[in-house]
C-alpha cells in the first residue's frame, strides 16, 4: 500500500516533550473518530513552528516534517512520530529534509538538501541517513542533479525520481532503487519526463509520464509499471501520480479509482473537484475535495463502500490497514502547518 552522494550523515534522534497534543472527537457516518494533534520539534504549533504528516504504517508510526525553530520559515527536518513522541531524523547537512513514506520495519524514505543546497533522495534506517544518489551520466553542472524518494515497500524497494541531462535540457525520470542500485523506469512512447510515486508489495509501481515537464498542463498520463513495462492507464493526472495497493487497485491524484479495468470517478461522489492521495488493502481511500462556496480551504474525504465521507480536516494524506488516517492541515495566513492522526473507535 505504498504510494516519495556527497555527504552521509548520522541522524541524531531527538525527542521533544513539548505541550500535550490537542485532541478532539468527531462523528463521521456513525463512527466516532479521535483526532489528535502530533507534537512538533519546538513545542506546540505557534508562529512558524508547524509540522506536516505524509505517511503511516500499520504499527501506527507516522512520518513527515517539522519546523526546527520558531519564527524561522523554511528550516525543517524529516521526523518520525512513534508512540506519540517525535524524533528528528536529520538531514544531509542542509537546512531542509522531508520524510514521505515508511514500511512496516520502520525504514523511512524521503529527500534532503546537502550542504551544497542540492536535493537528494535519502533513506533513514537504524538511526542513519543514507544518500541514494541520482541516475548516472554526464551533466553540465552537478548542482542540478537532483532526486527524491516517495515510497517504499517491505522488500525495501524504493521509488521516486531523478534528473538527467538529455537533448540539451534537464528532464525528470521515474526510478526504482532495488538492492542499493538505481534503475530508470521506461516512459510512455514519445514522453521525456516522468516520476514514480507508489509501489506495492509485488513491485508494481505507479506514477506519471509526460511529453515535457515545462509544458505540463493536462498532459500527464497515469502510468503503471509492471515487469519492467510501462502501461498507460488512460487517465490524466498530475505530479501526485497515484497510489496502488496489494490487490492492484489504483487511485490517481486526479480522483480516479481503477479496479479490474473499471474506472470510478471519485470526484462525482462528492460532486466537486477532488484528489485521492492513498488507499489501503481494504479499498479505503483518502484525499480531499475542493473548497466549498463558504470556505477558503479543502475538506478531507474518506471514500469507502461506494460512498464518500467528509471530515472536518484539510488534506488526508495516508491510511493504514487499521483505518488510521494522517492529516496535513494547511491554513495559511501566517498560521503554521499542523499534523494530525485520526483513529476510529
ABEGO torsion letter per residue (X at the ends): XBXXXABBBBBBBBBBAEBBBBBBBBBBGGBBBBBBBBBBAAEBBBBGBBBBBABBBAAGBBBEBBBABBGBBGBBBBBBBBGGBBBBAEBAGBABBBBABBBAAGBBBEBBBBAAGBBBBBBBBGGBBBBAEBBBEBBABAAABBBBBABBBAAGBBBEBBBBBBGGBBBBBBBBBBGGBBBBBBBBBGBABBBBABBBAAGBBBEBBBABAABAEAABBBBBBBGGBBBBAGBBBBAAEBBBBAAGBBBBAAGBBBBGGBBBBAAAAAGBBBBBABBBAAGBBBEBBBBBAABABBBBBBBBGGBBBBBBBBBBABBBAAGBBBBBBBAEGGBBBBBBBBBBX
